[in-house]
């Protein structure tokens, strides 16, 4: 029953925009986070608050990053891994600073 109530409360007819009620609808979107705009009894679009939109974008980007990480982990060949010393020699990189960066996360 809760999902039916939520669907009813979070839908708005496009005719309300034509009646000059856009400001009221936008206020409701700010409070509820989203509204589904109906036109001819079909969902036409979804109105989101900027905060909700950014939250959804962040969630999508995090999910994509997780999928990429899992693909990389699944295709990892342990025989191709390098020790810190091997990496330093191959890249001619001074890695002595690594052990002095306790508490710092590298991405």
Secondary structure, 3 states (H helix, E strand, C coil): CHHHHHHHHCEEEHHHHHCCCHHHHHHHHHHHCEEEEEECCEEEEEEECHHHHHHHHHHHHHHHHHHHHHHHHHCCCHHHCCCHHHHHHHHCCCCCCHHHCCCCCCC
